[in-house]
Amino acid sequence: MAARALYGSDLTPLQTTRFREIFEHVTSGRADAGVVPIENALAGSIHENYDLLSEYKCSIVGEFYCPVQLHLMTVSPTETIDSVTQVFSHPKALEQCANFLERHPSMSPVVFSDTAGAAAHVQLLRTAGVAAIASDEAAREYGLTIVAPAVQNHASNMTRFFAVSVNPETAETPSKCTLILSLRHEPASLYKLLGEFAELAINVTKIESRPIPGKPFEYSFHVDLETTPEAKGTLHDAVERARRVTVETRVLGFYSTVKG
């Protein structure tokens, strides 16, 4: 869904079972671009993909906010909620549906690589009492019956996706950029960085700290910046300001946002 929103319906998808494979496909040239989830409105950050963005030499070239509706689905249309004993889904999806699963303790959650894959697996098993938590699109694709709609904890759920490529594609008028920053180990270093952005009236929409491999208890910061109507400079100006007060500044990309 995110890939089609970003690249249109004529794309040729390469399916993977691990997020790392997406970055491997992109950096090896097997894929022109990759689409990875980075954050969910309920379950929070997907740390593995933050770390992969640090590890691989890819640029963020687009962003999509995808509305999420998660449903409980089975092979048999006569199946009921009470007859389900196993539920397959991605761990973040299971986390987003924790309240529903707590209300039905007879359902044992089983971690799967992704939600659509879980739906395909249930269709392949064709076993009574086995269900998946996935999207209505997955239900249609694999001929499953939704026995409990919208089982996520909150009605307004959304997942943010990044499109990544080895070729930076700066939008004509980018609305956002993402940086990886290493700060000086001294008092008020983060305060000074945020002050630079504040002077330009650039909005900081996200700060995510991640451990630096090989440096125990030292952290890098992934920072998302967004331009504002009141901005006194461009996102490029904000990057230059960041370079003044950091040990290292890596630009992951300038891009625009698509909302579903």
Secondary structure as the mmCIF struct_conf table of DSSP 4:
data_model
#
loop_
_struct_conf.conf_type_id
_struct_conf.id
_struct_conf.beg_label_comp_id
_struct_conf.beg_label_asym_id
_struct_conf.beg_label_seq_id
_struct_conf.end_label_comp_id
_struct_conf.end_label_asym_id
_struct_conf.end_label_seq_id
HELX_RH_AL_P HELX_RH_AL_P1 ALA A 2 TYR A 7
TURN_TY1_P TURN_TY1_P1 SER A 9 ASP A 10
BEND BEND1 THR A 17 ARG A 18
HELX_RH_AL_P HELX_RH_AL_P2 PHE A 19 SER A 28
TURN_TY1_P TURN_TY1_P2 GLY A 29 GLY A 29
BEND BEND2 ARG A 30 ARG A 30
BEND BEND3 ASP A 32 ASP A 32
STRN STRN1 GLY A 34 ASN A 40
TURN_TY1_P TURN_TY1_P3 ALA A 41 ALA A 43
STRN STRN2 GLY A 44 SER A 45
HELX_RH_AL_P HELX_RH_AL_P3 HIS A 47 GLU A 55
BEND BEND4 TYR A 56 TYR A 56
STRN STRN3 SER A 59 PRO A 67
STRN STRN4 HIS A 71 THR A 74
BEND BEND5 VAL A 75 VAL A 75
TURN_TY1_P TURN_TY1_P4 PRO A 77 THR A 78
HELX_RH_3T_P HELX_RH_3T_P1 ILE A 81 SER A 83
STRN STRN5 GLN A 86 SER A 89
HELX_RH_AL_P HELX_RH_AL_P4 PRO A 91 GLN A 96
TURN_TY1_P TURN_TY1_P5 CYS A 97 CYS A 97
HELX_RH_AL_P HELX_RH_AL_P5 ALA A 98 ARG A 103
TURN_TY1_P TURN_TY1_P6 PRO A 105 SER A 106
HELX_LH_PP_P HELX_LH_PP_P1 MET A 107 MET A 107
STRN STRN6 SER A 108 VAL A 111
BEND BEND6 SER A 113 SER A 113
HELX_RH_AL_P HELX_RH_AL_P6 THR A 115 LEU A 125
TURN_TY1_P TURN_TY1_P7 ALA A 128 GLY A 129
STRN STRN7 VAL A 130 ALA A 134
HELX_RH_AL_P HELX_RH_AL_P7 ASP A 136 TYR A 142
TURN_TY1_P TURN_TY1_P8 GLY A 143 GLY A 143
STRN STRN8 THR A 145 ALA A 148
BEND BEND7 GLN A 152 SER A 156
STRN STRN9 MET A 158 SER A 165
BEND BEND8 VAL A 166 ASN A 167
BEND BEND9 GLU A 172 THR A 173
BEND BEND10 SER A 175 SER A 175
STRN STRN10 LYS A 176 LEU A 183
BEND BEND11 HIS A 185 GLU A 186
TURN_TY1_P TURN_TY1_P9 PRO A 187 ALA A 188
HELX_RH_AL_P HELX_RH_AL_P8 SER A 189 GLU A 199
TURN_TY1_P TURN_TY1_P10 LEU A 200 ALA A 201
STRN STRN11 ASN A 203 ILE A 212
TURN_TY1_P TURN_TY1_P11 PRO A 213 GLY A 214
STRN STRN12 LYS A 215 GLU A 226
TURN_TY1_P TURN_TY1_P12 PRO A 229 GLU A 230
BEND BEND12 LYS A 232 GLY A 233
HELX_RH_AL_P HELX_RH_AL_P9 LEU A 235 VAL A 245
STRN STRN13 THR A 246 TYR A 255
STRN STRN14 THR A 257 LYS A 259
#
